Amino acid sequence: MKKFLDILDRIEVAVASMVLAVLIGVTFVGVPMRYIFSRPFTWEEEFQLACMVWITFLAAPAAFRTKSHVAIEILVDALPKKIRKGIELLIPVIVYAVLIYFLFRSKDYINVMLRTNRKTPILMIPYAWIYAIAPVSIVLMLISYTEEKYYELKELFKDGGKEENV
């Protein structure tokens, strides 16, 4: 399982990096086309939007997996030990609830885009294609979080669930 998740991580980062490289290339070429040749790409903004959505949603699971998201631990750390343990047990429940909520909401959003057949004005890219990465990203975050919690529990019960009193 670990090998599969490592491969998945590499694919996520590689695709996000490729999309970023294409975004930078198009933007870089777009500047002289607009200001030197007076021939702007009319489709550039739509394309940049789609790239930004894909980069964001492809990078989110990688950031989730490496714990690179912003966390404000000072509040939890300031609580008494018993309350802190309760909060630490509640956090995974909240994380799962939020991710599952976003998963269903993103699927609803994509279904609306499919039913209304909304497309970008110039490139005519269906918005459902642009935002289809959202549920994929959320599923990848759920997989990553489940893996993390699995290894935490495995480590916790490794020595029979005994905690050392230091």
C-alpha positions as CSV (number, residue, x, y, z in Angstrom):
1,M,0.0,0.0,0.0
2,K,2.8,2.4,0.9
3,K,4.4,1.9,-2.5
4,F,1.1,2.6,-4.3
5,L,0.7,5.8,-2.3
6,D,4.3,6.9,-3.1
7,I,3.6,6.4,-6.8
8,L,0.3,8.3,-6.5
9,D,2.2,11.1,-4.8
10,R,4.7,11.3,-7.6
11,I,2.0,11.4,-10.2
12,E,0.1,14.2,-8.4
13,V,3.3,16.3,-8.1
14,A,4.4,15.5,-11.7
15,V,1.0,16.5,-13.2
16,A,0.8,19.6,-11.0
17,S,4.3,20.6,-12.0
18,M,3.5,20.1,-15.7
19,V,0.4,22.2,-15.5
20,L,2.4,24.9,-13.7
21,A,5.1,24.8,-16.4
22,V,2.5,25.1,-19.1
23,L,0.8,28.0,-17.2
24,I,4.1,29.8,-16.8
25,G,5.0,29.2,-20.5
26,V,1.6,30.6,-21.7
27,T,1.8,33.6,-19.4
28,F,5.4,34.3,-20.4
29,V,4.6,34.2,-24.1
30,G,1.4,36.1,-23.5
31,V,3.2,39.2,-22.2
32,P,5.2,40.1,-25.3
33,M,2.2,39.1,-27.5
34,R,0.1,41.7,-25.7
35,Y,2.5,44.5,-25.1
36,I,5.0,44.2,-28.0
37,F,3.1,42.7,-30.9
38,S,-0.4,44.0,-29.8
39,R,-1.8,40.5,-30.4
40,P,-3.0,39.3,-27.0
41,F,-4.2,35.7,-26.6
42,T,-7.9,36.2,-26.1
43,W,-8.2,32.8,-24.4
44,E,-5.3,33.3,-22.0
45,E,-7.3,34.2,-18.9
46,E,-9.6,31.2,-19.2
47,F,-6.7,28.9,-19.7
48,Q,-4.9,30.4,-16.7
49,L,-8.0,30.0,-14.5
50,A,-8.3,26.3,-15.5
51,C,-4.6,25.8,-14.8
52,M,-4.8,27.4,-11.4
53,V,-7.7,25.3,-10.4
54,W,-5.9,22.1,-11.4
55,I,-2.6,23.1,-9.8
56,T,-4.4,24.0,-6.5
57,F,-6.4,20.7,-6.4
58,L,-3.5,18.6,-7.5
59,A,-1.1,20.1,-5.0
60,A,-3.5,19.9,-2.1
61,P,-3.2,16.2,-1.5
62,A,0.6,16.4,-1.6
63,A,0.5,19.3,0.9
64,F,-2.0,17.3,3.0
65,R,0.3,14.3,3.0
66,T,3.4,16.2,3.9
67,K,1.5,18.3,6.5
68,S,2.4,21.5,4.7
69,H,-0.9,23.1,5.3
70,V,-1.1,25.8,7.9
71,A,-2.0,24.6,11.3
72,I,-2.6,26.7,14.4
73,E,-1.5,24.4,17.2
74,I,-0.9,27.1,19.8
75,L,-4.6,27.0,20.8
76,V,-4.6,23.2,21.3
77,D,-1.2,23.2,23.0
78,A,-2.4,25.8,25.5
79,L,-5.3,23.6,26.8
80,P,-5.0,21.4,29.8
81,K,-3.7,17.9,29.0
82,K,-7.1,16.1,29.4
83,I,-8.9,18.6,27.2
84,R,-6.1,18.5,24.6
85,K,-6.4,14.6,24.4
86,G,-10.1,15.0,23.8
87,I,-9.6,17.6,21.1
88,E,-6.9,15.5,19.4
89,L,-9.4,12.6,19.2
90,L,-12.0,15.0,17.8
91,I,-9.8,16.5,15.1
92,P,-9.8,13.4,12.8
93,V,-13.6,13.2,13.1
94,I,-13.8,16.9,12.0
95,V,-11.3,16.4,9.2
96,Y,-13.2,13.4,7.8
97,A,-16.5,15.2,8.1
98,V,-15.2,18.3,6.3
99,L,-13.6,16.3,3.5
100,I,-16.6,14.1,3.0
101,Y,-18.9,17.2,3.0
102,F,-16.6,18.9,0.4
103,L,-16.6,15.7,-1.7
104,F,-20.4,15.6,-1.9
105,R,-20.7,19.3,-2.5
106,S,-18.0,19.2,-5.3
107,K,-19.9,16.4,-7.0
108,D,-23.1,18.4,-6.7
109,Y,-21.4,21.4,-8.2
110,I,-20.0,19.3,-11.1
111,N,-23.5,17.8,-11.7
112,V,-24.9,21.3,-12.0
113,M,-22.2,22.2,-14.5
114,L,-23.1,19.1,-16.5
115,R,-26.9,19.7,-16.4
116,T,-26.5,23.3,-17.5
117,N,-23.8,22.5,-20.0
118,R,-21.8,25.6,-18.9
119,K,-18.6,26.2,-20.9
120,T,-15.9,28.8,-20.9
121,P,-16.8,31.6,-23.3
122,I,-13.8,31.5,-25.6
123,L,-12.3,28.0,-25.4
124,M,-15.6,26.3,-24.8
125,I,-14.1,24.0,-22.2
126,P,-16.9,22.5,-20.1
127,Y,-16.6,23.8,-16.5
128,A,-17.3,20.3,-15.3
129,W,-13.9,19.3,-16.8
130,I,-12.2,22.1,-15.1
131,Y,-13.7,21.4,-11.7
132,A,-13.6,17.6,-12.0
133,I,-10.3,17.6,-10.3
134,A,-11.9,18.7,-7.0
135,P,-13.5,15.4,-6.0
136,V,-10.4,13.5,-7.2
137,S,-8.3,15.7,-5.0
138,I,-10.6,15.2,-2.0
139,V,-10.5,11.4,-2.4
140,L,-6.7,11.6,-2.5
141,M,-6.7,13.6,0.7
142,L,-9.0,11.1,2.3
143,I,-6.7,8.3,1.3
144,S,-3.6,10.2,2.6
145,Y,-5.3,11.0,5.9
146,T,-6.5,7.4,6.4
147,E,-3.0,6.2,5.7
148,E,-1.6,8.6,8.2
149,K,-4.1,7.7,10.9
150,Y,-3.5,4.0,10.2
151,Y,0.2,4.3,10.8
152,E,-0.4,6.4,13.9
153,L,-2.7,3.8,15.4
154,K,-0.3,1.0,14.4
155,E,2.5,2.8,16.2
156,L,0.3,3.5,19.2
157,F,-0.7,-0.2,19.6
158,K,2.8,-1.5,18.6
159,D,3.8,-2.0,22.3
160,G,0.4,-3.2,23.4
161,G,-1.1,0.3,23.7
162,K,1.0,1.1,26.8
163,E,2.0,4.7,27.2
164,E,5.1,5.5,29.1
165,N,4.8,7.9,32.0
166,V,7.8,10.3,31.8
